[in-house]
Amino acid sequence: MKKFRYREDVEKWLEPMDYRGFWVAVAPYDLVLQRKEHCDQMLASGELEMDTAIDVLKHMALMELVEKFDLVRKPIPPRLKVVESH
């Protein structure tokens, strides 16, 4: 099971997943999502397009994992400016 430190870690983890890989990857986290069988049925009947299904599922998983692990956005590093002294 992957550990996450920031919200962006979850986004990066989810991004490359396909439909099948998504279900395998999120299974250990015990998320409350639409049942896979229901999604499969909607895809098979044409009620739902694959791109839409995976986008929505990834967003739902992201929201649950962020809440479950109390994740925040990665802090923006400070920008340093070099100043010449005279």
MODELLER restraints for C-alpha pairs under 7 A, 6 or more apart:
rsr = mdl.restraints
at = mdl.atoms
rsr.add(forms.Gaussian(group=physical.xy_distance, feature=features.Distance(at['CA:1:A'], at['CA:28:A']), mean=6.69, stdev=0.5))
rsr.add(forms.Gaussian(group=physical.xy_distance, feature=features.Distance(at['CA:4:A'], at['CA:10:A']), mean=6.47, stdev=0.5))
rsr.add(forms.Gaussian(group=physical.xy_distance, feature=features.Distance(at['CA:5:A'], at['CA:71:A']), mean=6.56, stdev=0.5))
rsr.add(forms.Gaussian(group=physical.xy_distance, feature=features.Distance(at['CA:6:A'], at['CA:71:A']), mean=5.19, stdev=0.5))
rsr.add(forms.Gaussian(group=physical.xy_distance, feature=features.Distance(at['CA:6:A'], at['CA:72:A']), mean=5.40, stdev=0.5))
rsr.add(forms.Gaussian(group=physical.xy_distance, feature=features.Distance(at['CA:6:A'], at['CA:73:A']), mean=5.57, stdev=0.5))
rsr.add(forms.Gaussian(group=physical.xy_distance, feature=features.Distance(at['CA:6:A'], at['CA:74:A']), mean=5.56, stdev=0.5))
rsr.add(forms.Gaussian(group=physical.xy_distance, feature=features.Distance(at['CA:7:A'], at['CA:66:A']), mean=6.09, stdev=0.5))
rsr.add(forms.Gaussian(group=physical.xy_distance, feature=features.Distance(at['CA:7:A'], at['CA:71:A']), mean=5.42, stdev=0.5))
rsr.add(forms.Gaussian(group=physical.xy_distance, feature=features.Distance(at['CA:7:A'], at['CA:72:A']), mean=5.52, stdev=0.5))
rsr.add(forms.Gaussian(group=physical.xy_distance, feature=features.Distance(at['CA:7:A'], at['CA:73:A']), mean=5.23, stdev=0.5))
rsr.add(forms.Gaussian(group=physical.xy_distance, feature=features.Distance(at['CA:8:A'], at['CA:73:A']), mean=6.45, stdev=0.5))
rsr.add(forms.Gaussian(group=physical.xy_distance, feature=features.Distance(at['CA:8:A'], at['CA:74:A']), mean=6.75, stdev=0.5))
rsr.add(forms.Gaussian(group=physical.xy_distance, feature=features.Distance(at['CA:10:A'], at['CA:62:A']), mean=6.42, stdev=0.5))
rsr.add(forms.Gaussian(group=physical.xy_distance, feature=features.Distance(at['CA:11:A'], at['CA:62:A']), mean=6.80, stdev=0.5))
rsr.add(forms.Gaussian(group=physical.xy_distance, feature=features.Distance(at['CA:14:A'], at['CA:58:A']), mean=6.44, stdev=0.5))
rsr.add(forms.Gaussian(group=physical.xy_distance, feature=features.Distance(at['CA:19:A'], at['CA:54:A']), mean=5.95, stdev=0.5))
rsr.add(forms.Gaussian(group=physical.xy_distance, feature=features.Distance(at['CA:31:A'], at['CA:61:A']), mean=6.99, stdev=0.5))
rsr.add(forms.Gaussian(group=physical.xy_distance, feature=features.Distance(at['CA:31:A'], at['CA:64:A']), mean=6.83, stdev=0.5))
rsr.add(forms.Gaussian(group=physical.xy_distance, feature=features.Distance(at['CA:33:A'], at['CA:60:A']), mean=6.97, stdev=0.5))
rsr.add(forms.Gaussian(group=physical.xy_distance, feature=features.Distance(at['CA:42:A'], at['CA:48:A']), mean=5.47, stdev=0.5))
rsr.add(forms.Gaussian(group=physical.xy_distance, feature=features.Distance(at['CA:43:A'], at['CA:49:A']), mean=6.13, stdev=0.5))
rsr.add(forms.Gaussian(group=physical.xy_distance, feature=features.Distance(at['CA:43:A'], at['CA:50:A']), mean=6.67, stdev=0.5))
